[in-house]
Amino acid sequence: MKYQAEITSNHLETIYLVMLKRISKGFSAETLSFFIGKEPDYIERVESFELPVYSGEDLEYIANVLEENNHKSFFGSVHDQTVLNIVKESLSLENRLSHSYLSIDENSEECLLFMLHETLFGELENKTSSKENLDIARDALDLLFRAGYFFEGKTAGQVLNSINQFLTEPLDPIYIQKALYRFAKDWENEKELSIIEAVIDGCRRYEQG
């Protein structure tokens, strides 16, 4: 896929820094979108210039999920409002996805600014020990539910951090994501364990139903 837009140097650096962090932490664009309470394609659309760059509030959610102490670390190192003509190209090959960002000058010549690669892990069922890890995520959600954790709405990112901070070996976010889906959908008809999904100020939260 190929995308083109005019964007400031500051905004491009923010996109780059978020991408770099999410890829290094093993989050796909879709998974990060889920944990900050947005639509599945939100992060991808920002990275492809289809949506405006992240707001300060969005960056706070992103920093929380990616375990970054300060969301301002995603700001450009130098305040630069220069408008750039940028092309983004994404190429998928087997289980790898590459993203190239190029600037276009007044002579329509392209110059590569940066390129990032990420691994696509495939279906959850193909992961090693997937059933065991999914069971751990379900049990953790069950415990939180019974302890009254969901009496007040919680973002998926808050749930992720609450579960992983008590585990010796943190769970891959995809297991917690799937467990939350099942709880929110009242899996296996266990009414007493159901939680509901609500959208508040554009961010999904989960609460006891």
VODO-665081 format. One record per residue: residue in one letter; x, z, y of N, C-alpha, C, O, CB in turn. Coordinates in steps of 0.02 Angstrom, whole numbers, plus 50000, padded with zeros to 5 digits. Glycine has a CB too. Layout:
AXZYXZYXZYXZYXZY ...
end
This chain:
M500425000049940500005000050000500445000050062500995002750062499525006150000 K500184996950116500564996450177500114998450236499544996250242500834989350187 Y500385002750281500005005150338500445004450400501055005050397499775012450328 Q500115003250457500495002550520500115005950576499505005550580500614995050536 A500485009350620500175012750677500695014450729501295014450715499805019150654 E500455015850790500895018450842500825026050842500265028650843500715015450912 I501385029550841501385036750835501985039550872502505036250876501395038950760 T501915045450900502485048350937503025050650889502895052050830502245054150982 S503625051050914504185053350874504065060450849504235062050792504835053050914 N503775064750891503615071650871503145071750811503265075450763503315075450929 H502615067850815502125067850761502415065050696502255067350642501505063750782 L502835059950702503155057250643503595062450609503615062850548503555050950660 E503955066250650504395071450621503985076850585504185079350533504835074550675 T503405078550613502975083450580502735080750513502745084450463502365085150624 I502525074550510502315071450447502895071750397502795073550339502085064250457 Y503485069950419504075069950375504225076950349504345077750289504685067250413 L504225081950392504395088750371503885091650322504075095050275504445093350432 V503245090150333502725092450285502815088950219502775092150166502015091250314 M502925082350220503025078550158503615081250119503585082350058503125071150173 L504165082450154504785084750123504665091450088504885092550031505345085450175 K504305095950122504175102550094503695102150035503815105349984503895107150148 R503155098350041502665098049987502955094949925502805097149869502045094150010 I503365089749933503675086549875504175091249842504205091649781504015079949895 S504565094749882505065099349855504735105149818505025108049772505525102049911 K504115106949838503755112349806503325109949747502985113949714503315115949857 G503325103349735502955100649678502215099549690501835099149642503035105049621 F502005098949753501305097649769501195090249780501555087049819501085101649831 S500705087349747500485080649764500085081049828499885086549848500065077349706 A499965075449861499565075449922498865078049907498585081749948499535068349953 E498585076149850497905078249833497875085749820497405089149842497665074549771 T498375088449784498375095549769498455099749833498125104849840498935097249720 L498895097649878498975101349941498325101049981498135106050012499555098449983 S497995095249982497345094650016496855099849990496505103150028497055087550008 F496835100649924496385105549893496535112549917496085116349935496425105149817 F497175114449916497355121349931497305123150006497325129050023498045122749907 I497255118150049497115119750120496385118650136496185118950194497555115350166 G495975117550085495245117250094494975110750122494435110650151495045122650137 K495355105250113495135098850141494905094050086494955095550026495705095650181 E494655088250107494475083050059495085080650021495645081050047494135077050096 P494995078249958495565076549916496065071649946496665071849931495315073649853 D495835067149990496275062050018496535063750088496835059550122495915055350021 Y496415070050110496585071850179497335071050194497515067650242496375078950193 I497765074150154498485073950167498735066750164499125064650206498865078250116 E498515062950114498735056050107498535051950168498925047750191498435052850044 R497945053150195497715049250252498095051050316498205046750359496965050450263 V498315057450323498735059250380499415055950372499685053150420498815066950386 E499695056250311500355053150299500345045650308500865042550320500585054850229 S499745042650303499675035350310499385033350377499205027550387499245032550254 F499335038150424499115036950493498365035350499498145033350552499505031350522 E497985036250445497265034950449496895040550484496335039550508496985033950379 L497195046450487496915052150523497435054850571498035053750561496695057750473 P497225058250625497715061150672498185066050637498015068750584497355064650730 V498755067150667499245071850639498935078850635498455080250672499895071950680 Y499195083050593498915089750581498845093850645499275093650689499355093450531 S498295097550648498205102350703498635108550689498895109350634497455104250712 G498695112750740499065119050730498755123250675499115126350635499095123050795 E498085123350671497745127250619497885124350550498015128050503496985127350632 D497875117750545498045114450481498745116450459498855117950400497985106850487 L499215116350506499905118050489499985125250468500415126850427500355116650548 E499565129750495499585136650473499365137250400499665140850361499135141050517 Y498825133550382498605133450312499145130550267499295133150213497955129350305 I499445124950289499965121650250500565126250240500835126750185500185115050284 A500775129550294501345134150289501205139750240501655141750202501515137150359 N500595142350240500415147750194500455145450122500725149050079499705150150210 V500195139550107500205136950039500915135350016501095136649958499755130650034 L501315132450060501995130350043502515135850052503115134650047502185124350084 E502265141950067502705147750074503235146850129503815148550120503045149250008 E503005144250184503425143450243503235149050292502645149850307503335136350277 N503725152750316503575158650357503235156950423502805160750446504195162350370 N503415151450453503155149750519502945142450520503345137950506503695151150573 H502315141150538502075134250539502435130050591502425123850587501325134050552 K502765133350640503125129550691503755126250664504065122250698503295134150749 S503945128150603504525124850572504365117550556504825113650542504725128550507 F503725115650560503525108650548503515104650613503365098650612502845108350515 F503675107850669503705104250733504385100750739504865102650707503595109150792 G504395095550780505015091950793505545096550824505385100850864504895086050838 S506175095550805506715099650831506825098550906507055102950942507365098250793 V506645092550930506695090751001506025087951023505725083850989507285085651013 H505795090151081505155087551106505255080251128505585078851177504895091851166 D504965075751090505055068651102504385065051095504125064251039505585065651054 Q504105062951151503455059551151503515051951150503035048451165503045061751211 T504105049451134504205042151129503725039251078503675041651022504935040451110 V503375033951097502905030751052503265025551010503605021051036502315027451091 L503195026150945503525021650898503005017450861502455019650847503955025550848 N503195011250845502785006950802503055007750731503605005550715502814999350826 I502645011050688502885012950622502485009550566501875008950570502855020550614 V502835007550515502525004950454502685009650397503265011650388502764997650438 K502175011350358502285015350298502105011050237501585007950235501855021950299 E502555010950189502435007450126502495012250068502985016050064502935001450118 S502015012150023502035016349964502035011849902501655007049897501425021249962 L502475013549855502545009649794502555014249734502945019049731503185005349796 S502115012949686502075016949625502395013149568502235007249556501335018749608 L502855016449532503185013349475503235018549419503585023549426503885010549494 E502875017349364502835022049309502595028749335502045029249361503525022749273 N503005033949329502775040649352503095042649418503135048649433502935045849299 R503325037849457503635039349522503285035649578503055029949570504385037549521 L503245039049634502935036049694503435036549751503685041949766502265039649712 S503585030849782504055030849837503695029349902503225025349904504615025649825 H503915032649956503625031650023504175029650070504675033150078503255038250048 S504095023950103504585021450151504265021150220503715018450228504865014550130 Y504615023750270504375023450339504885019350379505475020950380504285030650370 L504635014050412505065009550449504825008850520504215008850532505095002650414 S505285008250567505095006850636505134999350649505544995850619505565010750686 I504684996950693504664989850712504864989250785504544992250828503964986750699 D505384985450799505594984750869505234979050904504794975850875506354983550873 E505414977850967505064972651007505174965650979504804961050997505304972851079 N505674964750936505794958250905505484957750835505624953150797506544956850901 S505054962650820504714963050755505194964050696505034962450639504314956750743 E505774966850711506254968350658506154975450633506034980050672506974967250683 E506204976350567506074982750536506734986550526507244983650509505714981950470 C506694993250536507264997550523507025003650484506575007250507507614999750591 L507315004750425507105010450383507295016950417507885018050434507425009950313 L506805021350426506925027950455507055033250401507525037050406506335030150499 F506625033250350506735037850294506325035550234505835031850241506565045150313 M506535037850175506175036250113506145042650071506645046150064506525030450075 L505565044050043505475049850000505175047749934504765043149931505025055150035 H505375051149880505125049749813504805055949784505035061549795505685047149767 E504255054949747503955060549713503755058449642503635052649628503335063149751 T503745063449598503565062249528502825063349519502545068349543503975066749481 L502495058849484501785059549468501735062349398501955059049350501395052749475 F501465068249391501485071749327500945069749278500995071249219501445079049338 G500425066349301499905064149254499385069449241499295074049281500215062049189 E499025068649186498475073049170498695080049152499225080949122498065070049114 L498285084849169498435091849154498525092949079498955096849058497885096349180 E498115089449039498135090448967498805088448936498965090548880497585086548934 N499195084448971499845082148945500415086948962500975086048939500005075348972 K500275092149002500785096849020500925101648963500485103448924500585100649083 T501555103848957501745108748906501385115348919501355117648976502515109748906 S501125118348865500785124848869500195124748917500055129848949501275130248889 S499855119148923499315118648971498735123348956498465126449002499055111548974 K498545124048893497985128448876498155135748892497745139348920497805127748801 E498755137948874498955144748887498955146248962498705151448984499655146148858 N499235141749002499265142749074498575142549106498435146349153499715137549106 L498145138149082497465137749108497085144149091496685146549132497095131649080 D497195146949032496875153249013497115158949059496715163249078497025154948939 I497755158949076498025164149121497685163549189497495168649219498795163449129 A497605157449214497275156449278496545158749276496305161849324497305149049299 R496205157149222495505159249215495455166849213495025169849246495185156249152 D495895170049174495875177349168496025180649236495725185749253496385179749116 A496495177649273496665180449339496075179949387495935184649424497275176849368 L495715174249385495135173449428494575178249408494235181049450494875166249424 D494495179249342494005183949317494145191049343493695194549366494005183949239 L494785192949341494985199549364494865200349439494595205449462495725200849349 L495055195349478494935195549550494195196049566493985199749610495245189349583 F493795192149528493065192149540492785199049528492395201649568492725187049494 R492965202049471492695208549453492935214149500492615219349507492885210249380 A493515212949532493775217849580493475217149650493645220849695494535217249584 G493015212249658492695211249723493085207049772492925206849831492555217849753 Y493595203549747494025199549791493625194149828493795192449884494575196249750 F493105191549795492735185949824492115188049863491695183949879492535181149770 F492045194549878491495196749920491545193349988491035191750019491485204449928 E492145192350012492265188550073492575181850053492975181550006492725192450124 G492385176550089492635169950071493395169550074493705172050120492345164850117 K493685166250024494415165350019494575157850013494225154149978494705169249959 T495095155650047495325148850039495685148249971495905153249943495795146650097 A495725142149946496085141049883496815143149890497115145549842496035133749862 G497105142349950497795144349962497875151849956498375154249930498025142050030 Q497395155649982497415162849975497375164949902497725169549880496855166150015 V496945161649864496875163149793497535161649756497755165649714496295159049761 L497835155949772498465153949741498995159349753499335161449706498705147249770 N499065161549815499565166649831499415173349799499865176849776499625167449906 S498775175149796498585181549767498735181849693498955187049668497835182849778 I498635176349658498775176149586499525175949573499785179849533498435170049553 N499885171549607500595170549591501045176249613501595177049585500825164249622 Q500835180149662501275185549684501335191149632501795195249635501015188449750 F500865191349584500885196549532501155194049466501195197849417500205199449522 L501345187649462501595184749400502355184149402502645182349453501275177849387 T502675185849345503405185149341503605177849349504095176249382503665187949275 E503215173449318503335166249324502715163049354502205162449320503505163049254 P502735161049417502145158249451501855152349413502215148349382502325156149522 L501195151749416500845146249384500895139949427500905140249488500105147949372 D500935134249394500875127949429500195127849464499695129549433500965121749380 P500165125949528499525126049565498965122349531498385124049541499625123149633 I499115117249491498585113149461498155117249414497555115749406498885107249424 Y498435122449381498035126649336497545130949376496975131749355498495131149294 I497775133549432497335137649473496795133149504496215135249512497735141349529 Q496975127149523496495122349550495945120949499495355121149516496845115849570 K496135119549437495635117849387495205123949370494605123249359495965115249323 A495505129849367495125135949353494615137349409494055139349395495605142049345 L494815136249471494345137149527493765132249523493195134049535494715136249594 Y493915125949505493385121049497492865123549447492265123049458493675114249473 R493115126249391492665128349337492255134449358491665134949342493045129949274 F492565139049394492185144849416491655142749467491085145049464492655150049447 A491855138349513491385136149565490805132149535490265132049563491745131949617 K490925128849478490405124949445490035129049392489645126349354490705118749413 D490165135649390489815140149344489955138049272489485137149233489065140149358 W490585137149254490765134649187490515139249132490515145349139491525133949182 E490295136049078490025139349019489415143749035489245148348997490565143548986 N489095142349093488475145749112488535153349117488045156949108487945144049063 E489125155849131489215163049139489045164949211489485165349254489945165349120 K488395166049223488145167049291488505172749327488625172449387487405168449290 E488675178049290488975183849322489695182449346489975186349383488975189749274 L489975176849324490665175149345490685169449395491225167049412491075173449284 S490105167249418490105161449462490335163249532490185168649557489405158349464 I490685158649563490835159149634490595152649667490545147549633491605160349647 I490455152949731490195147049765490705144349814491135147949839489545148649801 E490655137949826491105134549873490725133449937490165130849936491375127749844 A491025135349993490715134350059491235131350106491825132950102490445141050086 V490995127050151491445124150201491325127550268490765127250295491335116350207 I491835130850294491785134450357492325131850405492925132050389491865142150346 D492105129450462492585126650511493035121450480493635121050495493015132250541 G492755117250437493125111850406493585113750350493965109550326493515108450458 C493555120050328493995122350273493565125450218493145129650231494525127650300 R493685123250155493305125950099493535133050083494135134650083493385121450038 R493045137250070493175144150049492755145749988492235142649977493035149150107 Y492975150549949492625152549888492405159749894492785164149915493075151549826 E491775160849876491505167649881491025169049824490785164449791491155168549948 Q490895175449813490475177449758489755175349770489485176249825490505185049748 G489435172349718488765169849725488265173649682487675172049682488735162549709 
end
